């Protein structure tokens, strides 16, 4: 059995960049989403949907440490189709 010599390789160590300032609060926020829906196409139900969106948007924005990730609803609720896909509003 013959022993082969492996040539030496030069390894360059790249140190990570250190950020000057990090906003720690920004990275500790919870991303919160709301799911709103109505069960019929009646006028009062459409108002209910708008009320839900307004309520959850205000509620999430008032809470320290929460960030609004989005408001979601059934596409069926918005355009009257029978589907289970979610749509970001």
C-alpha positions as CSV (number, residue, x, y, z in Angstrom):
1,X,0.0,0.0,0.0
2,X,1.4,3.3,-1.1
3,X,1.0,6.4,1.1
4,X,0.2,9.6,-0.8
5,X,1.1,13.0,0.5
6,X,-1.8,15.5,0.5
7,X,-0.6,19.0,-0.4
8,X,-1.2,21.6,2.3
9,X,-4.0,24.0,1.7
10,X,-4.3,27.6,2.9
11,X,-7.4,28.3,4.9
12,X,-8.6,31.9,5.2
13,X,-10.7,32.6,8.3
14,X,-13.5,35.2,7.5
15,X,-14.8,36.8,10.7
16,X,-18.5,37.7,10.9
17,X,-19.3,41.3,10.5
18,X,-20.3,42.9,13.8
19,X,-23.2,45.3,13.5
20,X,-22.8,48.6,15.2
21,X,-26.4,48.8,16.6
22,X,-29.0,46.2,16.7
23,X,-32.6,47.0,17.6
24,X,-33.3,44.0,19.8
25,X,-37.0,44.9,20.3
26,X,-37.5,44.6,16.5
27,X,-36.4,41.0,16.5
28,X,-38.5,40.1,19.6
29,X,-41.8,41.2,18.2
30,X,-44.5,38.6,17.6
31,X,-45.9,38.6,14.1
32,X,-49.7,38.3,14.5
33,X,-52.3,37.8,11.8
34,X,-56.0,37.9,11.9
35,X,-58.6,35.8,10.2
36,X,-61.9,37.5,9.4
37,X,-65.0,35.9,7.8
38,X,-68.7,36.3,7.3
39,X,-71.2,33.5,6.7
40,X,-73.6,35.2,4.3
41,X,-73.7,37.9,1.6
42,X,-76.3,40.0,3.4
43,X,-75.6,43.7,3.9
44,X,-75.1,43.5,7.7
45,X,-72.7,40.6,7.3
46,X,-70.6,42.7,4.9
47,X,-70.5,45.4,7.5
48,X,-69.5,42.8,10.1
49,X,-66.5,41.9,7.9
50,X,-65.3,45.5,7.8
51,X,-65.8,45.8,11.5
52,X,-63.7,42.7,12.2
53,X,-60.9,43.9,10.0
54,X,-60.9,47.3,11.8
55,X,-61.1,45.7,15.2
56,X,-58.2,43.2,14.7
57,X,-56.0,45.8,13.0
58,X,-56.5,48.3,15.9
59,X,-56.1,45.5,18.5
60,X,-52.8,44.1,17.1
61,X,-51.3,47.6,16.5
62,X,-52.1,48.6,20.1
63,X,-50.3,45.7,21.7
64,X,-46.6,46.3,22.4
65,X,-44.4,43.6,21.0
66,X,-46.9,42.6,18.3
67,X,-46.5,43.4,14.6
68,X,-49.4,43.0,12.1
69,X,-48.5,40.3,9.7
70,X,-51.7,40.5,7.7
71,X,-55.4,40.2,7.7
72,X,-56.7,37.0,6.0
73,X,-60.2,36.0,4.8
74,X,-61.8,33.2,2.8
75,X,-61.8,34.2,-0.8
76,X,-65.4,32.7,-0.8
77,X,-66.4,35.4,1.6
78,X,-65.0,38.2,-0.5
79,X,-66.3,37.2,-3.9
80,X,-68.9,34.6,-3.2
81,X,-67.2,31.5,-4.5
82,X,-67.1,28.2,-2.7
83,X,-63.4,27.7,-2.1
84,X,-61.3,27.3,1.0
85,X,-58.3,29.2,-0.2
86,X,-57.2,32.1,2.0
87,X,-56.6,35.6,0.6
88,X,-54.5,38.2,2.2
89,X,-56.5,41.4,2.3
